[in-house]
Amino acid sequence: MRKSNYDKQPSTHIDGEMVIGWDNIVQKLSEVWRDNPVWAIDLYPGTYEEDFIAAFAKTGRKIINTRDLMRPEEEIRQGQEDYQYPRPDATGRGNPTTHRTLHDG
């Protein structure tokens, strides 16, 4: 049997410090970034966004949640319907009578 080369306990050595807890993170960033007027922070999927927003609201900085700026998925899909490739009909060909392109106006 072949030996697995998958690292089941990967790790990376880093120098620096680790800050735990939203209040501590906010305090540290406020110290380090105190002279920066704009903070742009990206959160990974699965992050507790509500906790993040509540903690950073304490800084008095304006928070813009980019999710709030997005159009709803259904609205985007409806706007793209006319510009999708034609779906094959029973013959396996697209139906040109129901398909428009960007050049059709």
Backbone as XML, in Angstrom:
<?xml version="1.0"?>
<chain id="A" units="angstrom">
  <residue number="1" name="MET">
    <atom name="N" x="0.839" y="-1.169" z="0.000"/>
    <atom name="CA" x="0.000" y="0.000" z="0.000"/>
    <atom name="C" x="0.893" y="1.244" z="0.000"/>
  </residue>
  <residue number="2" name="ARG">
    <atom name="N" x="0.489" y="2.225" z="-0.784"/>
    <atom name="CA" x="1.244" y="3.456" z="-0.905"/>
    <atom name="C" x="1.054" y="4.333" z="0.342"/>
  </residue>
  <residue number="3" name="LYS">
    <atom name="N" x="2.150" y="4.934" z="0.801"/>
    <atom name="CA" x="2.084" y="5.812" z="1.963"/>
    <atom name="C" x="1.539" y="7.184" z="1.545"/>
  </residue>
  <residue number="4" name="SER">
    <atom name="N" x="0.598" y="7.704" z="2.314"/>
    <atom name="CA" x="-0.003" y="8.999" z="2.025"/>
    <atom name="C" x="1.014" y="10.108" z="2.228"/>
  </residue>
  <residue number="5" name="ASN">
    <atom name="N" x="0.996" y="11.090" z="1.327"/>
    <atom name="CA" x="1.867" y="12.247" z="1.519"/>
    <atom name="C" x="1.061" y="13.470" z="1.980"/>
  </residue>
  <residue number="6" name="TYR">
    <atom name="N" x="-0.169" y="13.242" z="2.403"/>
    <atom name="CA" x="-1.047" y="14.303" z="2.899"/>
    <atom name="C" x="-0.639" y="14.678" z="4.315"/>
  </residue>
  <residue number="7" name="ASP">
    <atom name="N" x="-0.398" y="15.955" z="4.545"/>
    <atom name="CA" x="-0.004" y="16.435" z="5.870"/>
    <atom name="C" x="-1.262" y="16.603" z="6.715"/>
  </residue>
  <residue number="8" name="LYS">
    <atom name="N" x="-1.455" y="15.702" z="7.655"/>
    <atom name="CA" x="-2.678" y="15.707" z="8.463"/>
    <atom name="C" x="-2.652" y="16.748" z="9.573"/>
  </residue>
  <residue number="9" name="GLN">
    <atom name="N" x="-1.513" y="17.313" z="9.864"/>
    <atom name="CA" x="-1.400" y="18.357" z="10.878"/>
    <atom name="C" x="-0.490" y="19.472" z="10.351"/>
  </residue>
  <residue number="10" name="PRO">
    <atom name="N" x="-0.965" y="20.185" z="9.328"/>
    <atom name="CA" x="-0.110" y="21.231" z="8.754"/>
    <atom name="C" x="0.082" y="22.387" z="9.727"/>
  </residue>
  <residue number="11" name="SER">
    <atom name="N" x="1.210" y="23.024" z="9.643"/>
    <atom name="CA" x="1.475" y="24.186" z="10.479"/>
    <atom name="C" x="2.474" y="25.086" z="9.764"/>
  </residue>
  <residue number="12" name="THR">
    <atom name="N" x="2.430" y="26.352" z="10.116"/>
    <atom name="CA" x="3.355" y="27.330" z="9.567"/>
    <atom name="C" x="3.877" y="28.163" z="10.724"/>
  </residue>
  <residue number="13" name="HIS">
    <atom name="N" x="5.174" y="28.283" z="10.824"/>
    <atom name="CA" x="5.770" y="29.094" z="11.884"/>
    <atom name="C" x="5.713" y="30.553" z="11.457"/>
  </residue>
  <residue number="14" name="ILE">
    <atom name="N" x="5.223" y="31.409" z="12.335"/>
    <atom name="CA" x="5.197" y="32.841" z="12.066"/>
    <atom name="C" x="5.757" y="33.587" z="13.264"/>
  </residue>
  <residue number="15" name="ASP">
    <atom name="N" x="6.299" y="34.742" z="13.002"/>
    <atom name="CA" x="6.754" y="35.628" z="14.072"/>
    <atom name="C" x="5.693" y="36.701" z="14.255"/>
  </residue>
  <residue number="16" name="GLY">
    <atom name="N" x="5.496" y="37.137" z="15.455"/>
    <atom name="CA" x="4.519" y="38.174" z="15.708"/>
    <atom name="C" x="3.718" y="37.851" z="16.940"/>
  </residue>
  <residue number="17" name="GLU">
    <atom name="N" x="2.525" y="38.399" z="16.977"/>
    <atom name="CA" x="1.677" y="38.157" z="18.132"/>
    <atom name="C" x="0.289" y="37.770" z="17.672"/>
  </residue>
  <residue number="18" name="MET">
    <atom name="N" x="-0.418" y="37.116" z="18.533"/>
    <atom name="CA" x="-1.790" y="36.726" z="18.265"/>
    <atom name="C" x="-2.673" y="37.491" z="19.241"/>
  </residue>
  <residue number="19" name="VAL">
    <atom name="N" x="-3.752" y="38.054" z="18.685"/>
    <atom name="CA" x="-4.681" y="38.809" z="19.513"/>
    <atom name="C" x="-6.008" y="38.062" z="19.485"/>
  </residue>
  <residue number="20" name="ILE">
    <atom name="N" x="-6.551" y="37.780" z="20.641"/>
    <atom name="CA" x="-7.769" y="36.982" z="20.755"/>
    <atom name="C" x="-8.877" y="37.822" z="21.369"/>
  </residue>
  <residue number="21" name="GLY">
    <atom name="N" x="-10.053" y="37.750" z="20.777"/>
    <atom name="CA" x="-11.216" y="38.471" z="21.289"/>
    <atom name="C" x="-11.425" y="39.775" z="20.542"/>
  </residue>
  <residue number="22" name="TRP">
    <atom name="N" x="-12.675" y="40.030" z="20.160"/>
    <atom name="CA" x="-12.976" y="41.221" z="19.351"/>
    <atom name="C" x="-12.536" y="42.505" z="20.028"/>
  </residue>
  <residue number="23" name="ASP">
    <atom name="N" x="-12.799" y="42.654" z="21.313"/>
    <atom name="CA" x="-12.424" y="43.889" z="21.997"/>
    <atom name="C" x="-10.910" y="44.100" z="21.957"/>
  </residue>
  <residue number="24" name="ASN">
    <atom name="N" x="-10.155" y="43.033" z="22.143"/>
    <atom name="CA" x="-8.695" y="43.125" z="22.086"/>
    <atom name="C" x="-8.221" y="43.424" z="20.667"/>
  </residue>
  <residue number="25" name="ILE">
    <atom name="N" x="-8.878" y="42.830" z="19.682"/>
    <atom name="CA" x="-8.515" y="43.074" z="18.282"/>
    <atom name="C" x="-8.776" y="44.540" z="17.927"/>
  </residue>
  <residue number="26" name="VAL">
    <atom name="N" x="-9.947" y="45.039" z="18.317"/>
    <atom name="CA" x="-10.289" y="46.436" z="18.044"/>
    <atom name="C" x="-9.290" y="47.371" z="18.720"/>
  </residue>
  <residue number="27" name="GLN">
    <atom name="N" x="-8.952" y="47.084" z="19.964"/>
    <atom name="CA" x="-7.992" y="47.917" z="20.687"/>
    <atom name="C" x="-6.646" y="47.930" z="19.973"/>
  </residue>
  <residue number="28" name="LYS">
    <atom name="N" x="-6.161" y="46.762" z="19.574"/>
    <atom name="CA" x="-4.859" y="46.665" z="18.910"/>
    <atom name="C" x="-4.863" y="47.401" z="17.574"/>
  </residue>
  <residue number="29" name="LEU">
    <atom name="N" x="-5.902" y="47.185" z="16.773"/>
    <atom name="CA" x="-5.964" y="47.864" z="15.480"/>
    <atom name="C" x="-6.119" y="49.374" z="15.652"/>
  </residue>
  <residue number="30" name="SER">
    <atom name="N" x="-6.854" y="49.788" z="16.669"/>
    <atom name="CA" x="-7.004" y="51.222" z="16.925"/>
    <atom name="C" x="-5.656" y="51.864" z="17.257"/>
  </residue>
  <residue number="31" name="GLU">
    <atom name="N" x="-4.815" y="51.138" z="17.946"/>
    <atom name="CA" x="-3.473" y="51.647" z="18.263"/>
    <atom name="C" x="-2.597" y="51.693" z="17.012"/>
  </residue>
  <residue number="32" name="VAL">
    <atom name="N" x="-2.602" y="50.594" z="16.269"/>
    <atom name="CA" x="-1.720" y="50.472" z="15.107"/>
    <atom name="C" x="-2.177" y="51.361" z="13.956"/>
  </residue>
  <residue number="33" name="TRP">
    <atom name="N" x="-3.484" y="51.476" z="13.753"/>
    <atom name="CA" x="-4.029" y="52.216" z="12.610"/>
    <atom name="C" x="-4.629" y="53.567" z="13.003"/>
  </residue>
  <residue number="34" name="ARG">
    <atom name="N" x="-4.256" y="54.099" z="14.131"/>
    <atom name="CA" x="-4.904" y="55.325" z="14.625"/>
    <atom name="C" x="-4.805" y="56.487" z="13.639"/>
  </residue>
  <residue number="35" name="ASP">
    <atom name="N" x="-3.755" y="56.551" z="12.833"/>
    <atom name="CA" x="-3.576" y="57.656" z="11.894"/>
    <atom name="C" x="-4.165" y="57.373" z="10.514"/>
  </residue>
  <residue number="36" name="ASN">
    <atom name="N" x="-4.713" y="56.192" z="10.332"/>
    <atom name="CA" x="-5.306" y="55.838" z="9.039"/>
    <atom name="C" x="-6.798" y="56.145" z="9.051"/>
  </residue>
  <residue number="37" name="PRO">
    <atom name="N" x="-7.261" y="57.016" z="8.135"/>
    <atom name="CA" x="-8.676" y="57.404" z="8.163"/>
    <atom name="C" x="-9.620" y="56.301" z="7.673"/>
  </residue>
  <residue number="38" name="VAL">
    <atom name="N" x="-9.121" y="55.393" z="6.860"/>
    <atom name="CA" x="-9.977" y="54.347" z="6.295"/>
    <atom name="C" x="-9.388" y="52.985" z="6.630"/>
  </residue>
  <residue number="39" name="TRP">
    <atom name="N" x="-10.238" y="52.126" z="7.129"/>
    <atom name="CA" x="-9.851" y="50.736" z="7.366"/>
    <atom name="C" x="-10.677" y="49.875" z="6.425"/>
  </residue>
  <residue number="40" name="ALA">
    <atom name="N" x="-10.036" y="49.010" z="5.696"/>
    <atom name="CA" x="-10.744" y="48.042" z="4.864"/>
    <atom name="C" x="-10.414" y="46.665" z="5.416"/>
  </residue>
  <residue number="41" name="ILE">
    <atom name="N" x="-11.442" y="45.976" z="5.873"/>
    <atom name="CA" x="-11.241" y="44.676" z="6.517"/>
    <atom name="C" x="-12.105" y="43.658" z="5.799"/>
  </residue>
  <residue number="42" name="ASP">
    <atom name="N" x="-11.479" y="42.576" z="5.390"/>
    <atom name="CA" x="-12.170" y="41.509" z="4.671"/>
    <atom name="C" x="-12.355" y="40.331" z="5.619"/>
  </residue>
  <residue number="43" name="LEU">
    <atom name="N" x="-13.555" y="39.804" z="5.658"/>
    <atom name="CA" x="-13.839" y="38.667" z="6.533"/>
    <atom name="C" x="-14.019" y="37.405" z="5.708"/>
  </residue>
  <residue number="44" name="TYR">
    <atom name="N" x="-13.524" y="36.319" z="6.200"/>
    <atom name="CA" x="-13.697" y="35.033" z="5.545"/>
    <atom name="C" x="-15.123" y="34.536" z="5.732"/>
  </residue>
  <residue number="45" name="PRO">
    <atom name="N" x="-15.608" y="33.729" z="4.777"/>
    <atom name="CA" x="-16.923" y="33.111" z="4.991"/>
    <atom name="C" x="-16.906" y="32.322" z="6.291"/>
  </residue>
  <residue number="46" name="GLY">
    <atom name="N" x="-17.990" y="32.411" z="7.027"/>
    <atom name="CA" x="-18.074" y="31.705" z="8.298"/>
    <atom name="C" x="-17.677" y="32.561" z="9.479"/>
  </residue>
  <residue number="47" name="THR">
    <atom name="N" x="-17.139" y="33.760" z="9.210"/>
    <atom name="CA" x="-16.790" y="34.671" z="10.295"/>
    <atom name="C" x="-18.074" y="35.183" z="10.937"/>
  </residue>
  <residue number="48" name="TYR">
    <atom name="N" x="-18.033" y="35.432" z="12.204"/>
    <atom name="CA" x="-19.195" y="35.964" z="12.904"/>
    <atom name="C" x="-19.307" y="37.461" z="12.612"/>
  </residue>
  <residue number="49" name="GLU">
    <atom name="N" x="-19.936" y="37.779" z="11.475"/>
    <atom name="CA" x="-19.985" y="39.156" z="11.004"/>
    <atom name="C" x="-20.699" y="40.077" z="11.986"/>
  </residue>
  <residue number="50" name="GLU">
    <atom name="N" x="-21.778" y="39.614" z="12.586"/>
    <atom name="CA" x="-22.519" y="40.457" z="13.526"/>
    <atom name="C" x="-21.649" y="40.846" z="14.719"/>
  </residue>
  <residue number="51" name="ASP">
    <atom name="N" x="-20.874" y="39.896" z="15.217"/>
    <atom name="CA" x="-19.973" y="40.176" z="16.337"/>
    <atom name="C" x="-18.906" y="41.190" z="15.919"/>
  </residue>
  <residue number="52" name="PHE">
    <atom name="N" x="-18.394" y="41.014" z="14.712"/>
    <atom name="CA" x="-17.387" y="41.940" z="14.191"/>
    <atom name="C" x="-17.945" y="43.356" z="14.111"/>
  </residue>
  <residue number="53" name="ILE">
    <atom name="N" x="-19.121" y="43.496" z="13.516"/>
    <atom name="CA" x="-19.728" y="44.817" z="13.348"/>
    <atom name="C" x="-20.004" y="45.463" z="14.700"/>
  </residue>
  <residue number="54" name="ALA">
    <atom name="N" x="-20.515" y="44.689" z="15.645"/>
    <atom name="CA" x="-20.784" y="45.230" z="16.985"/>
    <atom name="C" x="-19.499" y="45.710" z="17.655"/>
  </residue>
  <residue number="55" name="ALA">
    <atom name="N" x="-18.431" y="44.943" z="17.533"/>
    <atom name="CA" x="-17.162" y="45.321" z="18.165"/>
    <atom name="C" x="-16.566" y="46.557" z="17.506"/>
  </residue>
  <residue number="56" name="PHE">
    <atom name="N" x="-16.589" y="46.612" z="16.178"/>
    <atom name="CA" x="-15.973" y="47.738" z="15.485"/>
    <atom name="C" x="-16.832" y="48.994" z="15.548"/>
  </residue>
  <residue number="57" name="ALA">
    <atom name="N" x="-18.105" y="48.865" z="15.819"/>
    <atom name="CA" x="-18.969" y="50.039" z="15.988"/>
    <atom name="C" x="-18.503" y="50.878" z="17.169"/>
  </residue>
  <residue number="58" name="LYS">
    <atom name="N" x="-17.852" y="50.229" z="18.127"/>
    <atom name="CA" x="-17.349" y="50.938" z="19.314"/>
    <atom name="C" x="-16.236" y="51.923" z="18.978"/>
  </residue>
  <residue number="59" name="THR">
    <atom name="N" x="-15.623" y="51.792" z="17.808"/>
    <atom name="CA" x="-14.530" y="52.695" z="17.428"/>
    <atom name="C" x="-15.059" y="54.055" z="17.004"/>
  </residue>
  <residue number="60" name="GLY">
    <atom name="N" x="-16.353" y="54.127" z="16.699"/>
    <atom name="CA" x="-16.921" y="55.382" z="16.211"/>
    <atom name="C" x="-16.688" y="55.598" z="14.730"/>
  </residue>
  <residue number="61" name="ARG">
    <atom name="N" x="-16.025" y="54.665" z="14.084"/>
    <atom name="CA" x="-15.787" y="54.763" z="12.637"/>
    <atom name="C" x="-17.025" y="54.321" z="11.882"/>
  </residue>
  <residue number="62" name="LYS">
    <atom name="N" x="-17.177" y="54.861" z="10.692"/>
    <atom name="CA" x="-18.300" y="54.456" z="9.846"/>
    <atom name="C" x="-18.008" y="53.069" z="9.297"/>
  </residue>
  <residue number="63" name="ILE">
    <atom name="N" x="-18.979" y="52.181" z="9.393"/>
    <atom name="CA" x="-18.829" y="50.825" z="8.884"/>
    <atom name="C" x="-19.723" y="50.678" z="7.666"/>
  </residue>
  <residue number="64" name="ILE">
    <atom name="N" x="-19.124" y="50.255" z="6.567"/>
    <atom name="CA" x="-19.890" y="49.981" z="5.355"/>
    <atom name="C" x="-19.811" y="48.480" z="5.110"/>
  </residue>
  <residue number="65" name="ASN">
    <atom name="N" x="-20.922" y="47.826" z="5.265"/>
    <atom name="CA" x="-20.992" y="46.388" z="5.007"/>
    <atom name="C" x="-21.271" y="46.217" z="3.525"/>
  </residue>
  <residue number="66" name="THR">
    <atom name="N" x="-20.295" y="45.726" z="2.776"/>
    <atom name="CA" x="-20.456" y="45.634" z="1.324"/>
    <atom name="C" x="-21.583" y="44.692" z="0.918"/>
  </residue>
  <residue number="67" name="ARG">
    <atom name="N" x="-21.961" y="43.780" z="1.787"/>
    <atom name="CA" x="-23.119" y="42.923" z="1.482"/>
    <atom name="C" x="-24.388" y="43.752" z="1.292"/>
  </residue>
  <residue number="68" name="ASP">
    <atom name="N" x="-24.495" y="44.836" z="2.056"/>
    <atom name="CA" x="-25.670" y="45.690" z="1.952"/>
    <atom name="C" x="-25.709" y="46.449" z="0.628"/>
  </residue>
  <residue number="69" name="LEU">
    <atom name="N" x="-24.576" y="46.552" z="-0.050"/>
    <atom name="CA" x="-24.506" y="47.273" z="-1.313"/>
    <atom name="C" x="-24.819" y="46.380" z="-2.507"/>
  </residue>
  <residue number="70" name="MET">
    <atom name="N" x="-24.862" y="45.086" z="-2.284"/>
    <atom name="CA" x="-25.099" y="44.144" z="-3.380"/>
    <atom name="C" x="-26.575" y="44.077" z="-3.733"/>
  </residue>
  <residue number="71" name="ARG">
    <atom name="N" x="-26.825" y="43.862" z="-5.011"/>
    <atom name="CA" x="-28.197" y="43.625" z="-5.442"/>
    <atom name="C" x="-28.584" y="42.206" z="-5.040"/>
  </residue>
  <residue number="72" name="PRO">
    <atom name="N" x="-29.863" y="41.977" z="-4.799"/>
    <atom name="CA" x="-30.301" y="40.620" z="-4.468"/>
    <atom name="C" x="-30.012" y="39.663" z="-5.636"/>
  </residue>
  <residue number="73" name="GLU">
    <atom name="N" x="-29.684" y="38.430" z="-5.298"/>
    <atom name="CA" x="-29.338" y="37.441" z="-6.323"/>
    <atom name="C" x="-30.427" y="37.311" z="-7.376"/>
  </residue>
  <residue number="74" name="GLU">
    <atom name="N" x="-31.688" y="37.284" z="-6.956"/>
    <atom name="CA" x="-32.784" y="37.121" z="-7.906"/>
    <atom name="C" x="-32.832" y="38.278" z="-8.894"/>
  </residue>
  <residue number="75" name="GLU">
    <atom name="N" x="-32.561" y="39.472" z="-8.441"/>
    <atom name="CA" x="-32.557" y="40.639" z="-9.329"/>
    <atom name="C" x="-31.440" y="40.520" z="-10.370"/>
  </residue>
  <residue number="76" name="ILE">
    <atom name="N" x="-30.289" y="40.045" z="-9.956"/>
    <atom name="CA" x="-29.168" y="39.861" z="-10.887"/>
    <atom name="C" x="-29.514" y="38.796" z="-11.913"/>
  </residue>
  <residue number="77" name="ARG">
    <atom name="N" x="-30.081" y="37.694" z="-11.454"/>
    <atom name="CA" x="-30.450" y="36.623" z="-12.382"/>
    <atom name="C" x="-31.483" y="37.106" z="-13.403"/>
  </residue>
  <residue number="78" name="GLN">
    <atom name="N" x="-32.486" y="37.865" z="-12.967"/>
    <atom name="CA" x="-33.500" y="38.368" z="-13.890"/>
    <atom name="C" x="-32.886" y="39.297" z="-14.922"/>
  </residue>
  <residue number="79" name="GLY">
    <atom name="N" x="-31.927" y="40.095" z="-14.516"/>
    <atom name="CA" x="-31.280" y="41.011" z="-15.438"/>
    <atom name="C" x="-30.405" y="40.316" z="-16.463"/>
  </residue>
  <residue number="80" name="GLN">
    <atom name="N" x="-30.018" y="39.078" z="-16.196"/>
    <atom name="CA" x="-29.149" y="38.337" z="-17.110"/>
    <atom name="C" x="-29.904" y="37.347" z="-17.979"/>
  </residue>
  <residue number="81" name="GLU">
    <atom name="N" x="-31.185" y="37.124" z="-17.701"/>
    <atom name="CA" x="-31.937" y="36.101" z="-18.431"/>
    <atom name="C" x="-31.877" y="36.273" z="-19.939"/>
  </residue>
  <residue number="82" name="ASP">
    <atom name="N" x="-32.032" y="37.481" z="-20.421"/>
    <atom name="CA" x="-32.066" y="37.713" z="-21.857"/>
    <atom name="C" x="-30.718" y="37.508" z="-22.526"/>
  </residue>
  <residue number="83" name="TYR">
    <atom name="N" x="-29.650" y="37.413" z="-21.750"/>
    <atom name="CA" x="-28.317" y="37.337" z="-22.324"/>
    <atom name="C" x="-27.633" y="35.996" z="-22.064"/>
  </residue>
  <residue number="84" name="GLN">
    <atom name="N" x="-28.420" y="35.002" z="-21.724"/>
    <atom name="CA" x="-27.890" y="33.661" z="-21.513"/>
    <atom name="C" x="-27.831" y="32.932" z="-22.855"/>
  </residue>
  <residue number="85" name="TYR">
    <atom name="N" x="-26.977" y="31.953" z="-22.935"/>
    <atom name="CA" x="-26.946" y="31.132" z="-24.137"/>
    <atom name="C" x="-28.273" y="30.402" z="-24.258"/>
  </residue>
  <residue number="86" name="PRO">
    <atom name="N" x="-28.721" y="30.174" z="-25.497"/>
    <atom name="CA" x="-30.009" y="29.478" z="-25.650"/>
    <atom name="C" x="-29.925" y="28.061" z="-25.111"/>
  </residue>
  <residue number="87" name="ARG">
    <atom name="N" x="-30.979" y="27.649" z="-24.440"/>
    <atom name="CA" x="-31.041" y="26.281" z="-23.939"/>
    <atom name="C" x="-31.444" y="25.364" z="-25.083"/>
  </residue>
  <residue number="88" name="PRO">
    <atom name="N" x="-30.897" y="24.190" z="-25.130"/>
    <atom name="CA" x="-31.246" y="23.273" z="-26.217"/>
    <atom name="C" x="-32.720" y="22.872" z="-26.163"/>
  </residue>
  <residue number="89" name="ASP">
    <atom name="N" x="-33.325" y="22.755" z="-27.322"/>
    <atom name="CA" x="-34.690" y="22.241" z="-27.383"/>
    <atom name="C" x="-34.622" y="20.729" z="-27.562"/>
  </residue>
  <residue number="90" name="ALA">
    <atom name="N" x="-35.716" y="20.102" z="-27.915"/>
    <atom name="CA" x="-35.766" y="18.635" z="-28.036"/>
    <atom name="C" x="-34.790" y="18.118" z="-29.082"/>
  </residue>
  <residue number="91" name="THR">
    <atom name="N" x="-34.433" y="18.934" z="-30.068"/>
    <atom name="CA" x="-33.510" y="18.494" z="-31.121"/>
    <atom name="C" x="-32.050" y="18.642" z="-30.699"/>
  </residue>
  <residue number="92" name="GLY">
    <atom name="N" x="-31.835" y="19.279" z="-29.543"/>
    <atom name="CA" x="-30.465" y="19.487" z="-29.093"/>
    <atom name="C" x="-29.906" y="20.816" z="-29.561"/>
  </residue>
  <residue number="93" name="ARG">
    <atom name="N" x="-30.710" y="21.592" z="-30.289"/>
    <atom name="CA" x="-30.259" y="22.907" z="-30.759"/>
    <atom name="C" x="-30.916" y="23.988" z="-29.908"/>
  </residue>
  <residue number="94" name="GLY">
    <atom name="N" x="-30.332" y="25.139" z="-29.915"/>
    <atom name="CA" x="-30.919" y="26.269" z="-29.205"/>
    <atom name="C" x="-32.106" y="26.808" z="-29.973"/>
  </residue>
  <residue number="95" name="ASN">
    <atom name="N" x="-32.963" y="27.515" z="-29.283"/>
    <atom name="CA" x="-34.137" y="28.104" z="-29.907"/>
    <atom name="C" x="-33.845" y="29.580" z="-30.183"/>
  </residue>
  <residue number="96" name="PRO">
    <atom name="N" x="-33.519" y="29.939" z="-31.437"/>
    <atom name="CA" x="-33.109" y="31.304" z="-31.739"/>
    <atom name="C" x="-34.244" y="32.323" z="-31.589"/>
  </residue>
  <residue number="97" name="THR">
    <atom name="N" x="-35.497" y="31.894" z="-31.571"/>
    <atom name="CA" x="-36.601" y="32.844" z="-31.466"/>
    <atom name="C" x="-36.737" y="33.400" z="-30.054"/>
  </residue>
  <residue number="98" name="THR">
    <atom name="N" x="-36.160" y="32.737" z="-29.060"/>
    <atom name="CA" x="-36.279" y="33.225" z="-27.684"/>
    <atom name="C" x="-34.942" y="33.737" z="-27.154"/>
  </residue>
  <residue number="99" name="HIS">
    <atom name="N" x="-33.961" y="33.837" z="-28.041"/>
    <atom name="CA" x="-32.630" y="34.229" z="-27.594"/>
    <atom name="C" x="-32.289" y="35.605" z="-28.145"/>
  </residue>
  <residue number="100" name="ARG">
    <atom name="N" x="-31.834" y="36.490" z="-27.249"/>
    <atom name="CA" x="-31.337" y="37.785" z="-27.678"/>
    <atom name="C" x="-29.880" y="37.878" z="-27.308"/>
  </residue>
  <residue number="101" name="THR">
    <atom name="N" x="-29.162" y="38.706" z="-28.004"/>
    <atom name="CA" x="-27.763" y="38.950" z="-27.671"/>
    <atom name="C" x="-27.603" y="40.395" z="-27.269"/>
  </residue>
  <residue number="102" name="LEU">
    <atom name="N" x="-26.416" y="40.745" z="-26.840"/>
    <atom name="CA" x="-26.147" y="42.124" z="-26.466"/>
    <atom name="C" x="-26.337" y="43.066" z="-27.654"/>
  </residue>
  <residue number="103" name="HIS">
    <atom name="N" x="-26.167" y="42.562" z="-28.870"/>
    <atom name="CA" x="-26.279" y="43.394" z="-30.066"/>
    <atom name="C" x="-27.716" y="43.580" z="-30.523"/>
  </residue>
  <residue number="104" name="ASP">
    <atom name="N" x="-28.666" y="42.842" z="-29.959"/>
    <atom name="CA" x="-30.068" y="42.945" z="-30.381"/>
    <atom name="C" x="-30.749" y="44.205" z="-29.851"/>
  </residue>
  <residue number="105" name="GLY">
    <atom name="N" x="-30.179" y="44.814" z="-28.841"/>
    <atom name="CA" x="-30.732" y="46.061" z="-28.314"/>
    <atom name="C" x="-31.857" y="45.933" z="-27.382"/>
  </residue>
</chain>
